[in-house]
Amino acid sequence: MKRFTPLTVLIFGGLLAATVASSTPAAAPAAIAGAAPAPYREREITIPAGTVLRLRVQNSFGSDTSRVEDPVSATLVTTIRRNGEEVLPAGSTARGFVTSATRSGKVKGRARVGVRFTSITPSRDRDRDRYSMTTRPWVAVAPATKKKDALTIGVPAAGGAAIGALVGGRGTAVVLSTRGKEIRVGRGATLAVSLIEPLTVRVQS
């Protein structure tokens, strides 16, 4: 019977341990440090022309308080979806400018104010890109308030004298010095604007 010396046993044990270690797969680094998150997949989704955006105004503007090209900002009220997928979330920020601002006239001319939005920034945390867009102008015109005055001025005065002969008198002075209603759109007001051209947005999933 062959006898093994202590040295032989030690060498044999070391070789056996090395063989077992080499045959056992090493643990993946990711398993030790924690698996890395999967990369986001980015796709482009197009919102068609004609889509209506409901926007809540963040800064006020008006026919008598604004000038053309004054900046206007608003937030999207309703999420825009395509085929059930969120494209523009509520809270996205739209920016634009005043396109017209006309005060009402003393004799004629109603107040008018208009705005147009030219960009939008999605409110997603991972996506802060600003996208250019083209919307139809939102325009408001003040109602006519001088129709009654105009009718009053147009009828003959007592005794058959035409009211035109009273230019500079009390009745005419009121019309000439008083302006009609102005238009003021305050913070929190909701506007509905539509896209003139398609808007393509990158979506990550």
Z-matrix of the N, CA and C atoms (Angstrom, degrees):
N
C 1 1.472
C 2 1.516 1 109.04
N 3 1.363 2 113.42 1 131.70
C 4 1.470 3 118.09 2 -177.44
C 5 1.513 4 109.72 3 -80.61
N 6 1.325 5 115.01 4 130.16
C 7 1.470 6 119.76 5 -179.43
C 8 1.525 7 109.78 6 -102.12
N 9 1.324 8 114.56 7 141.63
C 10 1.462 9 120.69 8 178.47
C 11 1.514 10 109.45 9 -102.49
N 12 1.305 11 114.16 10 128.68
C 13 1.464 12 119.34 11 176.18
C 14 1.511 13 109.09 12 -77.68
N 15 1.338 14 117.65 13 161.78
C 16 1.477 15 119.87 14 177.07
C 17 1.512 16 112.78 15 -56.05
N 18 1.319 17 118.18 16 -36.19
C 19 1.467 18 120.65 17 179.84
C 20 1.511 19 110.55 18 -66.11
N 21 1.366 20 115.22 19 -40.52
C 22 1.466 21 118.78 20 179.33
C 23 1.509 22 111.10 21 -64.29
N 24 1.310 23 118.49 22 -40.77
C 25 1.465 24 122.98 23 179.06
C 26 1.525 25 110.57 24 -63.50
N 27 1.316 26 116.43 25 -40.81
C 28 1.469 27 120.97 26 -179.29
C 29 1.517 28 110.53 27 -64.12
N 30 1.332 29 115.55 28 -45.01
C 31 1.478 30 119.53 29 179.88
C 32 1.514 31 110.30 30 -64.96
N 33 1.323 32 116.90 31 -43.00
C 34 1.462 33 120.91 32 -179.81
C 35 1.531 34 111.20 33 -63.25
N 36 1.328 35 116.29 34 -41.53
C 37 1.469 36 120.00 35 178.59
C 38 1.507 37 111.85 36 -63.61
N 39 1.330 38 117.04 37 -38.73
C 40 1.460 39 119.93 38 179.19
C 41 1.508 40 112.19 39 -66.12
N 42 1.325 41 115.80 40 -41.33
C 43 1.471 42 119.57 41 178.48
C 44 1.519 43 110.70 42 -64.37
N 45 1.349 44 116.43 43 -40.55
C 46 1.463 45 120.20 44 179.54
C 47 1.520 46 111.24 45 -63.62
N 48 1.339 47 117.00 46 -41.66
C 49 1.464 48 120.41 47 179.66
C 50 1.520 49 110.84 48 -65.01
N 51 1.341 50 116.28 49 -40.41
C 52 1.468 51 120.22 50 179.98
C 53 1.507 52 110.67 51 -64.60
N 54 1.357 53 115.58 52 -38.36
C 55 1.468 54 120.01 53 -179.79
C 56 1.520 55 110.54 54 -65.14
N 57 1.315 56 117.60 55 -44.08
C 58 1.468 57 121.92 56 179.48
C 59 1.529 58 110.81 57 -64.04
N 60 1.337 59 116.19 58 -42.07
C 61 1.461 60 120.06 59 -178.93
C 62 1.519 61 111.23 60 -65.03
N 63 1.344 62 115.35 61 -39.43
C 64 1.467 63 118.33 62 -178.30
C 65 1.510 64 111.84 63 -71.31
N 66 1.326 65 118.07 64 -25.85
C 67 1.465 66 121.33 65 -179.07
C 68 1.516 67 112.48 66 -86.13
N 69 1.348 68 117.99 67 -10.98
C 70 1.469 69 121.50 68 179.37
C 71 1.523 70 109.49 69 -93.13
N 72 1.344 71 119.59 70 122.16
C 73 1.482 72 120.82 71 -178.64
C 74 1.518 73 110.56 72 -62.68
N 75 1.335 74 114.02 73 139.58
C 76 1.468 75 119.71 74 178.94
C 77 1.516 76 110.08 75 -70.87
N 78 1.304 77 116.71 76 146.60
C 79 1.458 78 121.09 77 178.41
C 80 1.523 79 109.67 78 -66.75
N 81 1.318 80 116.35 79 136.01
C 82 1.475 81 120.57 80 179.33
C 83 1.513 82 109.43 81 -66.55
N 84 1.345 83 117.04 82 141.63
C 85 1.474 84 119.79 83 178.78
C 86 1.507 85 112.49 84 -56.54
N 87 1.336 86 115.63 85 -35.60
C 88 1.463 87 118.35 86 -178.23
C 89 1.510 88 111.06 87 -64.32
N 90 1.389 89 115.97 88 -31.83
C 91 1.461 90 118.52 89 -179.19
C 92 1.514 91 110.84 90 -71.22
N 93 1.339 92 116.04 91 -26.31
C 94 1.457 93 119.51 92 -179.54
C 95 1.520 94 110.82 93 -82.51
N 96 1.319 95 115.40 94 -47.20
C 97 1.466 96 119.71 95 -176.30
C 98 1.517 97 112.88 96 -87.29
N 99 1.313 98 117.86 97 -7.77
C 100 1.450 99 119.92 98 -176.17
C 101 1.520 100 109.12 99 100.73
N 102 1.324 101 117.17 100 134.03
C 103 1.458 102 121.08 101 -176.45
C 104 1.520 103 110.58 102 -63.66
N 105 1.332 104 116.31 103 137.42
C 106 1.460 105 121.13 104 178.42
C 107 1.522 106 109.33 105 -71.49
N 108 1.355 107 117.72 106 143.80
C 109 1.467 108 119.63 107 -179.99
C 110 1.512 109 111.46 108 -65.40
N 111 1.316 110 114.59 109 145.27
C 112 1.457 111 119.11 110 179.05
C 113 1.524 112 109.99 111 -66.32
N 114 1.315 113 118.97 112 140.99
C 115 1.462 114 121.12 113 -179.78
C 116 1.525 115 111.24 114 -65.70
N 117 1.348 116 116.36 115 147.68
C 118 1.447 117 120.67 116 178.47
C 119 1.527 118 109.79 117 -70.71
N 120 1.313 119 115.13 118 143.35
C 121 1.457 120 120.40 119 176.01
C 122 1.519 121 108.08 120 -99.03
N 123 1.297 122 117.17 121 126.33
C 124 1.458 123 121.99 122 -175.48
C 125 1.518 124 110.47 123 -107.09
N 126 1.329 125 115.32 124 132.42
C 127 1.460 126 121.33 125 178.77
C 128 1.517 127 109.14 126 -133.92
N 129 1.317 128 116.37 127 160.93
C 130 1.462 129 121.71 128 177.34
C 131 1.523 130 109.12 129 -107.90
N 132 1.324 131 115.23 130 131.36
C 133 1.460 132 121.59 131 177.17
C 134 1.529 133 107.98 132 -124.80
N 135 1.320 134 116.41 133 133.24
C 136 1.464 135 121.17 134 -177.09
C 137 1.523 136 111.00 135 -102.92
N 138 1.321 137 115.24 136 127.23
C 139 1.464 138 122.74 137 174.66
C 140 1.528 139 106.65 138 -90.46
N 141 1.304 140 119.16 139 122.47
C 142 1.473 141 120.15 140 -173.26
C 143 1.527 142 113.83 141 -70.87
N 144 1.327 143 114.74 142 156.42
C 145 1.466 144 120.60 143 173.80
C 146 1.524 145 108.78 144 -60.34
N 147 1.316 146 116.23 145 146.61
C 148 1.460 147 121.05 146 -178.66
C 149 1.519 148 113.59 147 95.32
N 150 1.342 149 116.48 148 -12.64
C 151 1.469 150 119.65 149 177.89
C 152 1.528 151 109.71 150 -64.31
N 153 1.311 152 116.36 151 133.92
C 154 1.460 153 121.30 152 -178.26
C 155 1.530 154 109.79 153 -93.25
N 156 1.331 155 115.23 154 130.11
C 157 1.458 156 121.76 155 176.15
C 158 1.526 157 108.36 156 -108.06
N 159 1.316 158 117.03 157 126.35
C 160 1.468 159 121.58 158 175.43
C 161 1.517 160 107.37 159 -95.48
N 162 1.325 161 116.08 160 117.35
C 163 1.458 162 121.78 161 -173.17
C 164 1.526 163 110.98 162 -119.18
N 165 1.332 164 115.91 163 136.99
C 166 1.463 165 121.60 164 176.72
C 167 1.530 166 108.87 165 -100.58
N 168 1.317 167 116.13 166 120.02
C 169 1.466 168 122.67 167 -174.39
C 170 1.525 169 110.79 168 -65.92
N 171 1.337 170 115.57 169 135.18
C 172 1.462 171 121.25 170 179.29
C 173 1.519 172 113.40 171 -101.46
N 174 1.318 173 118.09 172 -22.20
C 175 1.467 174 120.74 173 176.21
C 176 1.524 175 108.77 174 -136.05
N 177 1.311 176 115.82 175 136.36
C 178 1.462 177 120.73 176 -174.16
C 179 1.524 178 111.77 177 -71.33
N 180 1.326 179 115.42 178 156.47
C 181 1.466 180 121.93 179 174.66
C 182 1.522 181 107.79 180 -151.43
N 183 1.324 182 116.98 181 162.68
C 184 1.453 183 119.86 182 -177.40
C 185 1.511 184 113.29 183 -164.88
N 186 1.312 185 115.00 184 165.87
C 187 1.470 186 120.69 185 -178.28
C 188 1.524 187 112.14 186 -65.43
N 189 1.323 188 117.08 187 -29.88
C 190 1.460 189 120.91 188 -177.92
C 191 1.525 190 112.77 189 -108.93
N 192 1.326 191 117.88 190 0.09
C 193 1.466 192 119.97 191 -177.48
C 194 1.528 193 113.05 192 -119.36
N 195 1.320 194 117.15 193 -10.39
C 196 1.467 195 120.41 194 -176.30
C 197 1.515 196 112.01 195 -116.15
N 198 1.321 197 113.97 196 162.68
C 199 1.462 198 121.44 197 174.17
C 200 1.522 199 108.71 198 -123.58
N 201 1.319 200 115.14 199 155.98
C 202 1.460 201 119.67 200 178.09
C 203 1.534 202 109.63 201 -58.14
N 204 1.324 203 115.72 202 136.15
C 205 1.471 204 126.00 203 -179.22
C 206 1.531 205 113.50 204 81.13
N 207 1.327 206 118.33 205 3.71
C 208 1.462 207 118.66 206 171.33
C 209 1.529 208 108.63 207 -62.08
N 210 1.341 209 118.25 208 137.74
C 211 1.470 210 120.11 209 -179.01
C 212 1.524 211 112.38 210 -70.55
N 213 1.325 212 114.67 211 147.23
C 214 1.464 213 122.42 212 177.27
C 215 1.529 214 107.70 213 -135.14
N 216 1.321 215 116.59 214 136.12
C 217 1.469 216 120.25 215 176.94
C 218 1.524 217 109.15 216 -128.14
N 219 1.333 218 114.43 217 153.50
C 220 1.461 219 120.49 218 -179.20
C 221 1.526 220 108.62 219 -155.06
N 222 1.323 221 116.66 220 162.50
C 223 1.463 222 120.98 221 177.31
C 224 1.523 223 109.79 222 -116.45
N 225 1.313 224 115.33 223 146.89
C 226 1.459 225 121.27 224 -178.91
C 227 1.527 226 109.99 225 -70.84
N 228 1.322 227 116.40 226 127.87
C 229 1.463 228 121.09 227 -177.02
C 230 1.527 229 111.06 228 -84.01
N 231 1.325 230 116.63 229 -44.04
C 232 1.462 231 121.91 230 -175.18
C 233 1.521 232 110.77 231 -115.15
N 234 1.317 233 117.38 232 131.17
C 235 1.465 234 122.22 233 178.65
C 236 1.528 235 110.78 234 -60.11
N 237 1.328 236 116.26 235 137.53
C 238 1.457 237 121.94 236 175.97
C 239 1.524 238 108.27 237 -95.99
N 240 1.331 239 116.67 238 125.83
C 241 1.456 240 121.89 239 -179.71
C 242 1.523 241 110.65 240 -123.47
N 243 1.338 242 114.22 241 151.22
C 244 1.461 243 121.40 242 173.79
C 245 1.518 244 107.91 243 -129.18
N 246 1.337 245 115.57 244 121.18
C 247 1.464 246 120.98 245 -178.77
C 248 1.534 247 111.27 246 54.58
N 249 1.326 248 115.27 247 38.31
C 250 1.452 249 120.86 248 177.54
C 251 1.509 250 115.14 249 81.84
N 252 1.329 251 117.88 250 -2.63
C 253 1.456 252 120.76 251 -178.08
C 254 1.526 253 110.80 252 -102.94
N 255 1.319 254 115.62 253 136.46
C 256 1.470 255 120.75 254 -179.90
C 257 1.520 256 110.51 255 -68.68
N 258 1.330 257 115.45 256 126.57
C 259 1.465 258 121.15 257 178.83
C 260 1.524 259 110.71 258 -111.55
N 261 1.325 260 116.31 259 -51.32
C 262 1.466 261 121.53 260 175.11
C 263 1.526 262 107.77 261 -121.66
N 264 1.319 263 118.61 262 110.21
C 265 1.465 264 120.00 263 -178.16
C 266 1.524 265 112.04 264 -75.55
N 267 1.315 266 115.37 265 153.76
C 268 1.465 267 120.31 266 173.43
C 269 1.522 268 108.65 267 -57.13
N 270 1.323 269 116.08 268 141.78
C 271 1.458 270 120.07 269 -177.47
C 272 1.507 271 113.17 270 99.10
N 273 1.340 272 117.58 271 -10.29
C 274 1.467 273 120.54 272 176.33
C 275 1.523 274 108.99 273 -60.60
N 276 1.331 275 116.61 274 145.27
C 277 1.464 276 121.46 275 -174.17
C 278 1.524 277 111.41 276 -99.08
N 279 1.328 278 115.56 277 123.67
C 280 1.467 279 122.07 278 176.08
C 281 1.524 280 108.77 279 -104.73
N 282 1.318 281 115.95 280 141.71
C 283 1.462 282 121.27 281 179.00
C 284 1.519 283 110.08 282 -128.39
N 285 1.328 284 114.68 283 145.88
C 286 1.454 285 119.90 284 179.30
C 287 1.508 286 110.28 285 -161.33
N 288 1.335 287 116.03 286 -152.91
C 289 1.463 288 119.60 287 -176.88
C 290 1.525 289 110.04 288 -155.15
N 291 1.317 290 115.02 289 163.02
C 292 1.461 291 121.58 290 177.49
C 293 1.530 292 108.47 291 -75.25
N 294 1.324 293 116.81 292 127.78
C 295 1.467 294 121.04 293 -179.72
C 296 1.523 295 112.77 294 -98.28
N 297 1.318 296 116.49 295 -23.45
C 298 1.468 297 120.17 296 177.80
C 299 1.515 298 109.20 297 -156.13
N 300 1.323 299 115.78 298 145.19
C 301 1.465 300 121.67 299 178.06
C 302 1.519 301 107.54 300 -154.12
N 303 1.316 302 115.79 301 102.79
C 304 1.462 303 121.48 302 -176.06
C 305 1.512 304 109.88 303 -125.67
N 306 1.304 305 116.49 304 123.69
C 307 1.464 306 120.54 305 177.03
C 308 1.516 307 110.42 306 -72.62
N 309 1.311 308 115.80 307 156.71
C 310 1.457 309 119.77 308 176.40
C 311 1.525 310 109.16 309 -69.21
N 312 1.326 311 115.93 310 148.04
C 313 1.453 312 120.64 311 -179.94
C 314 1.520 313 112.03 312 -87.63
N 315 1.316 314 115.31 313 162.30
C 316 1.469 315 119.56 314 179.01
C 317 1.521 316 110.99 315 -76.21
N 318 1.331 317 116.80 316 -35.93
C 319 1.460 318 120.34 317 -178.29
C 320 1.523 319 110.26 318 -103.55
N 321 1.318 320 117.11 319 -46.52
C 322 1.461 321 120.86 320 178.64
C 323 1.524 322 109.13 321 -150.59
N 324 1.304 323 114.50 322 163.50
C 325 1.460 324 119.27 323 -179.73
C 326 1.511 325 111.67 324 101.85
N 327 1.324 326 115.55 325 118.46
C 328 1.454 327 120.63 326 -179.55
C 329 1.528 328 110.84 327 -94.39
N 330 1.326 329 115.50 328 153.24
C 331 1.454 330 120.65 329 179.25
C 332 1.534 331 109.18 330 -64.73
N 333 1.341 332 113.97 331 148.67
C 334 1.464 333 119.79 332 -177.20
C 335 1.519 334 108.88 333 -150.40
N 336 1.333 335 116.59 334 138.40
C 337 1.462 336 120.42 335 175.76
C 338 1.525 337 108.58 336 -144.49
N 339 1.321 338 115.92 337 142.19
C 340 1.457 339 120.28 338 -178.72
C 341 1.519 340 111.08 339 -142.35
N 342 1.323 341 116.49 340 149.74
C 343 1.460 342 121.84 341 176.98
C 344 1.528 343 108.84 342 -137.18
N 345 1.313 344 115.20 343 156.40
C 346 1.466 345 121.85 344 175.44
C 347 1.533 346 107.90 345 -138.14
N 348 1.336 347 116.04 346 140.74
C 349 1.464 348 120.48 347 179.00
C 350 1.521 349 109.56 348 -104.74
N 351 1.340 350 115.41 349 135.54
C 352 1.467 351 120.82 350 -171.52
C 353 1.532 352 114.14 351 -120.68
N 354 1.323 353 118.44 352 -6.58
C 355 1.465 354 119.62 353 178.74
C 356 1.517 355 109.84 354 -155.62
N 357 1.348 356 114.92 355 160.19
C 358 1.464 357 120.05 356 176.87
C 359 1.528 358 108.58 357 -147.66
N 360 1.329 359 115.22 358 140.04
C 361 1.466 360 122.31 359 -179.96
C 362 1.525 361 108.56 360 -118.02
N 363 1.341 362 118.29 361 115.18
C 364 1.469 363 120.44 362 179.77
C 365 1.522 364 111.05 363 -59.26
N 366 1.324 365 116.10 364 149.45
C 367 1.464 366 121.10 365 -177.86
C 368 1.519 367 112.62 366 -89.10
N 369 1.329 368 118.62 367 4.24
C 370 1.463 369 120.24 368 177.85
C 371 1.522 370 110.59 369 -63.71
N 372 1.337 371 116.15 370 141.43
C 373 1.463 372 120.63 371 -178.74
C 374 1.518 373 112.08 372 -64.03
N 375 1.343 374 116.27 373 -34.86
C 376 1.459 375 119.12 374 -175.23
C 377 1.521 376 112.72 375 -84.55
N 378 1.312 377 117.33 376 -10.03
C 379 1.461 378 120.08 377 -173.36
C 380 1.522 379 109.39 378 -133.01
N 381 1.326 380 116.52 379 104.89
C 382 1.460 381 120.77 380 178.82
C 383 1.518 382 111.11 381 -113.78
N 384 1.325 383 116.67 382 25.28
C 385 1.453 384 120.33 383 178.56
C 386 1.522 385 109.98 384 -72.01
N 387 1.321 386 115.33 385 145.67
C 388 1.461 387 120.53 386 175.16
C 389 1.525 388 108.32 387 -102.91
N 390 1.333 389 115.70 388 128.58
C 391 1.459 390 121.00 389 -177.99
C 392 1.526 391 110.14 390 -107.99
N 393 1.308 392 115.94 391 134.92
C 394 1.466 393 120.62 392 175.09
C 395 1.526 394 108.73 393 -74.36
N 396 1.309 395 116.30 394 140.77
C 397 1.459 396 120.73 395 176.65
C 398 1.527 397 109.17 396 -146.49
N 399 1.315 398 115.61 397 161.26
C 400 1.462 399 120.85 398 179.60
C 401 1.520 400 108.53 399 -126.07
N 402 1.322 401 116.46 400 116.81
C 403 1.466 402 120.92 401 178.81
C 404 1.525 403 109.81 402 -111.84
N 405 1.295 404 115.05 403 158.47
C 406 1.464 405 119.18 404 172.34
C 407 1.525 406 108.49 405 -68.32
N 408 1.320 407 117.29 406 145.77
C 409 1.470 408 118.94 407 178.63
C 410 1.531 409 110.44 408 -63.09
N 411 1.318 410 115.36 409 139.36
C 412 1.464 411 120.80 410 170.52
C 413 1.522 412 106.44 411 -94.13
N 414 1.335 413 116.79 412 122.15
C 415 1.464 414 121.18 413 -174.51
C 416 1.521 415 109.74 414 -129.75
N 417 1.313 416 116.01 415 137.63
C 418 1.466 417 121.84 416 175.25
C 419 1.516 418 109.00 417 -127.42
N 420 1.320 419 115.58 418 136.68
C 421 1.465 420 122.07 419 179.24
C 422 1.522 421 108.29 420 -121.46
N 423 1.307 422 116.46 421 132.77
C 424 1.470 423 120.73 422 -178.62
C 425 1.528 424 110.47 423 -66.15
N 426 1.317 425 116.66 424 146.88
C 427 1.474 426 119.38 425 177.77
C 428 1.516 427 110.86 426 -68.35
N 429 1.326 428 114.99 427 153.20
C 430 1.464 429 119.64 428 177.51
C 431 1.519 430 108.82 429 -68.26
N 432 1.340 431 116.69 430 129.16
C 433 1.467 432 120.52 431 -178.35
C 434 1.524 433 111.91 432 -119.28
N 435 1.334 434 117.53 433 -2.54
C 436 1.469 435 119.93 434 -173.36
C 437 1.520 436 113.11 435 -110.62
N 438 1.334 437 115.95 436 10.98
C 439 1.457 438 118.28 437 -179.41
C 440 1.523 439 111.36 438 -60.68
N 441 1.338 440 115.48 439 -42.61
C 442 1.469 441 119.20 440 179.91
C 443 1.522 442 110.36 441 -64.22
N 444 1.365 443 116.59 442 -42.13
C 445 1.456 444 119.74 443 178.79
C 446 1.512 445 110.91 444 -63.34
N 447 1.338 446 116.10 445 -39.88
C 448 1.462 447 119.45 446 -178.94
C 449 1.524 448 110.55 447 -64.62
N 450 1.339 449 116.84 448 -39.80
C 451 1.454 450 119.51 449 178.14
C 452 1.526 451 110.82 450 -65.68
N 453 1.319 452 116.38 451 -39.12
C 454 1.458 453 120.17 452 179.90
C 455 1.515 454 110.86 453 -64.17
N 456 1.303 455 117.48 454 -42.22
C 457 1.469 456 121.37 455 -179.25
C 458 1.517 457 110.69 456 -69.22
N 459 1.322 458 117.28 457 -28.98
C 460 1.461 459 120.36 458 -175.12
C 461 1.510 460 114.51 459 -77.04
N 462 1.332 461 121.15 460 -17.99
C 463 1.472 462 121.59 461 -177.92
C 464 1.519 463 110.17 462 -86.93
N 465 1.348 464 118.24 463 153.18
C 466 1.468 465 120.62 464 178.76
C 467 1.515 466 110.84 465 -63.63
N 468 1.314 467 115.97 466 148.44
C 469 1.459 468 121.13 467 176.78
C 470 1.526 469 108.96 468 -82.19
N 471 1.318 470 115.89 469 171.32
C 472 1.462 471 120.56 470 -179.76
C 473 1.518 472 109.13 471 -57.98
N 474 1.339 473 115.30 472 138.69
C 475 1.453 474 119.55 473 178.58
C 476 1.513 475 111.74 474 87.36
N 477 1.362 476 117.60 475 2.24
C 478 1.452 477 119.81 476 175.82
C 479 1.511 478 114.02 477 90.62
N 480 1.304 479 119.37 478 -2.15
C 481 1.461 480 120.60 479 -178.80
C 482 1.523 481 109.30 480 -75.58
N 483 1.306 482 116.64 481 136.52
C 484 1.461 483 120.68 482 178.84
C 485 1.521 484 109.31 483 -69.97
N 486 1.341 485 115.66 484 143.76
C 487 1.456 486 119.47 485 -178.47
C 488 1.512 487 111.01 486 -64.15
N 489 1.343 488 116.13 487 -23.07
C 490 1.454 489 119.55 488 179.04
C 491 1.514 490 112.18 489 -60.59
N 492 1.310 491 116.92 490 -23.90
C 493 1.465 492 119.52 491 179.56
C 494 1.505 493 111.38 492 -74.34
N 495 1.331 494 117.60 493 -8.18
C 496 1.457 495 120.55 494 -177.33
C 497 1.532 496 112.01 495 -99.18
N 498 1.319 497 116.84 496 16.19
C 499 1.459 498 119.42 497 179.61
C 500 1.517 499 108.82 498 -55.99
N 501 1.299 500 115.85 499 128.37
C 502 1.454 501 119.99 500 -176.46
C 503 1.506 502 111.60 501 95.85
N 504 1.358 503 116.98 502 -11.92
C 505 1.445 504 120.50 503 178.11
C 506 1.515 505 110.85 504 -80.77
N 507 1.292 506 115.47 505 -177.15
C 508 1.461 507 120.60 506 -172.40
C 509 1.532 508 112.72 507 -64.04
N 510 1.348 509 116.37 508 -47.06
C 511 1.454 510 119.60 509 -176.65
C 512 1.511 511 112.90 510 -61.27
N 513 1.315 512 118.50 511 -42.96
C 514 1.452 513 121.60 512 -179.01
C 515 1.515 514 111.16 513 -73.66
N 516 1.304 515 118.09 514 -34.95
C 517 1.461 516 121.78 515 -177.21
C 518 1.520 517 111.00 516 -60.87
N 519 1.325 518 116.73 517 -35.47
C 520 1.461 519 119.87 518 -179.52
C 521 1.518 520 110.51 519 -62.45
N 522 1.316 521 116.78 520 -42.74
C 523 1.459 522 121.26 521 -178.62
C 524 1.516 523 110.69 522 -69.20
N 525 1.306 524 117.49 523 -41.05
C 526 1.455 525 121.32 524 -176.28
C 527 1.527 526 112.25 525 -70.97
N 528 1.315 527 118.43 526 -28.94
C 529 1.457 528 120.56 527 -175.18
C 530 1.524 529 113.41 528 -98.96
N 531 1.305 530 117.79 529 -8.40
C 532 1.458 531 120.93 530 -177.83
C 533 1.521 532 110.45 531 -107.90
N 534 1.318 533 116.62 532 123.55
C 535 1.459 534 120.83 533 177.38
C 536 1.519 535 110.02 534 -84.51
N 537 1.326 536 115.28 535 161.28
C 538 1.454 537 120.60 536 177.19
C 539 1.524 538 111.07 537 -79.17
N 540 1.309 539 115.74 538 -168.82
C 541 1.461 540 121.06 539 -177.98
C 542 1.531 541 110.73 540 -71.50
N 543 1.325 542 115.12 541 144.30
C 544 1.460 543 121.31 542 174.83
C 545 1.528 544 109.04 543 -100.36
N 546 1.313 545 116.23 544 166.47
C 547 1.464 546 121.58 545 178.26
C 548 1.517 547 108.73 546 -114.04
N 549 1.297 548 116.15 547 122.75
C 550 1.464 549 121.03 548 176.77
C 551 1.525 550 108.94 549 -129.67
N 552 1.313 551 114.70 550 124.94
C 553 1.469 552 121.50 551 179.91
C 554 1.518 553 107.24 552 -106.04
N 555 1.329 554 116.38 553 114.51
C 556 1.454 555 120.90 554 -174.87
C 557 1.518 556 113.62 555 -89.72
N 558 1.315 557 114.95 556 166.14
C 559 1.462 558 121.90 557 175.88
C 560 1.526 559 109.26 558 -58.33
N 561 1.325 560 116.35 559 132.97
C 562 1.451 561 120.99 560 -179.72
C 563 1.517 562 113.95 561 98.79
N 564 1.336 563 116.89 562 -13.17
C 565 1.466 564 119.46 563 177.51
C 566 1.525 565 109.25 564 -67.52
N 567 1.330 566 116.81 565 147.99
C 568 1.465 567 121.70 566 -178.83
C 569 1.521 568 110.32 567 -107.72
N 570 1.325 569 115.21 568 127.98
C 571 1.464 570 121.86 569 178.30
C 572 1.522 571 108.78 570 -114.00
N 573 1.315 572 116.14 571 150.23
C 574 1.463 573 121.68 572 175.29
C 575 1.525 574 108.12 573 -115.88
N 576 1.328 575 116.39 574 117.66
C 577 1.466 576 121.11 575 179.18
C 578 1.524 577 108.19 576 -125.59
N 579 1.315 578 116.62 577 153.47
C 580 1.462 579 120.36 578 -178.86
C 581 1.525 580 110.25 579 -118.79
N 582 1.317 581 115.29 580 150.82
C 583 1.461 582 121.33 581 178.97
C 584 1.521 583 110.13 582 -75.94
N 585 1.330 584 115.85 583 133.95
C 586 1.462 585 120.29 584 174.02
C 587 1.521 586 110.17 585 -83.48
N 588 1.317 587 116.23 586 -36.89
C 589 1.459 588 121.93 587 -178.98
C 590 1.530 589 109.56 588 -122.27
N 591 1.338 590 117.32 589 156.02
C 592 1.470 591 119.77 590 177.33
C 593 1.529 592 110.93 591 -59.87
N 594 1.316 593 115.35 592 150.04
C 595 1.464 594 121.99 593 179.53
C 596 1.529 595 108.52 594 -121.50
N 597 1.339 596 116.67 595 118.72
C 598 1.456 597 121.23 596 -179.57
C 599 1.531 598 109.89 597 -100.57
N 600 1.322 599 115.23 598 127.18
C 601 1.465 600 122.30 599 -175.56
C 602 1.531 601 109.18 600 -123.78
N 603 1.324 602 116.31 601 139.45
C 604 1.463 603 121.16 602 174.97
C 605 1.530 604 109.47 603 -84.58
N 606 1.308 605 115.35 604 129.91
C 607 1.463 606 121.61 605 -178.29
C 608 1.517 607 108.61 606 -120.35
N 609 1.319 608 116.29 607 132.11
C 610 1.464 609 121.14 608 178.77
C 611 1.521 610 109.52 609 -105.18
N 612 1.333 611 115.71 610 138.16
C 613 1.461 612 119.95 611 -178.92
C 614 1.519 613 109.74 612 -141.53
